[in-house]
Amino acid sequence: MKVLKLTRGSMEVLQLTRCSMKLLQFTRGSMKILQLTRGSMKVLKLTRGSMKVLQLTRGSMKVLQLTRGSMKVLQLTRGSMKVLQLTRGSMKVLQLTRGSMKVLQLTRGSMKVL
């Protein structure tokens, strides 16, 4: 296991390596970036104030999640398929794309539009 720490003013970088796993943490003020790599899998997390971004990559699959206050965006990509979901309060938008096919669904309270 190998640990490396670098500090400069308000910035701090921490790196941990163990076999095939690598963990990297970057901190500067209210912003924090965390990256984990293990084989073909990669996890990236960014936090700044009320905003949070999370990204997971594994082979051809990619998951991206953004959270800011009451708003949440979720995106999943796998090959030619893409799923996008947006949530804000009681409103929810869901979009599915696969090749030339596209499905869009909007939900607000008890109302649902397809």
N, C-alpha and C positions, 0 to 999 in steps of 0.2 A: 504494500500500500504506500502511496506517495501523496503528501499533502503540501500544497504551495499556497502561501498567503502574501498578497501585495496590498499595501495601504498607501494612499496618497491623498491628503486632505480629507474630504468627505467620501472619497471613492475607495471601495474595498473589493478586491478580487480574491476569491477562494477557489482552489482547484483540488479535487480529490480524484485520484486514479487508483483503481483496484482491478486487476486482471483485465477483462474486456469492458468494464464499466468506467465511465468518466463523468464526474459531476463538476460543473462550473457554476459559481455563484458570483454575480456582480451587483454591488450595492452602491448607489450614489443618491444621497438625499432621501426622497420618498420613493425613488424608483428602485426596483429589485428585479433582476433577471436571473433565472435559474434554468440551467440546461443539463439534461441527463442523457447520456448516450450509452446504449448497451446493445452491442451487435448491430442489427439493422433497425433497431428501435431508437427514436429520438424524441425526447419530451422537452418542450420549451415553455417556460412560464414567465410572464412579464406582469409586474404589479406596479401601478403608479396612482397613488391616491385611491379613488373609488373605482378605477379602471383595472380590469384583470384580463389578460390574454393568455390562453392556454393552447398549445399546439402539440399534437401527437402525430408522428410519422412512423409507419411500419410497412416496409415494402412499398406496394402501390397504394396503400390506404393512408389518408391524411384526415385528421380531425382538428378543427379549429374552433375555439370557443372564445367569444368576447363578451365581457360583462361590464356594464357601466351604469351604476344606479339601478333603476328598475328595468333597464333594457338588456336583453340577452340575445346574442347571435351565435348560432351553431351551424357549422358547415362540415359535411362529411363528403369526401371524395374517394372513390374506389374504382379504378379503371375508367370506364366511360360514364359511370353513375355518379351523380352529384345531388346531395340533399342539403337544402338550406332552410334553416328555421329561425325566425325572428320573433321574439316575445317582448312585449312592452305593455305592462299593466295587464288588462284583460284582453288585449289584442294579440293574436298569434297568426303569423304568416308562414306557410310551409310550401316549399317549392322542390319538386323532384324532377331531375333531368336525366334521361337515359337515352343516349343516341339522339334521334330526332324527336323523341317523345318528351313532352313537358307537362307536368301536372302542377297546378297552383291552387292552394287552399287558404282561405282567409277565415279566421274565427274571431268574433268580437262579442263577448258575453255569451248569449244563447244563440246569436246569429252565426250561420256557417255558410260560406260561399265556396263553391267548387268550380 
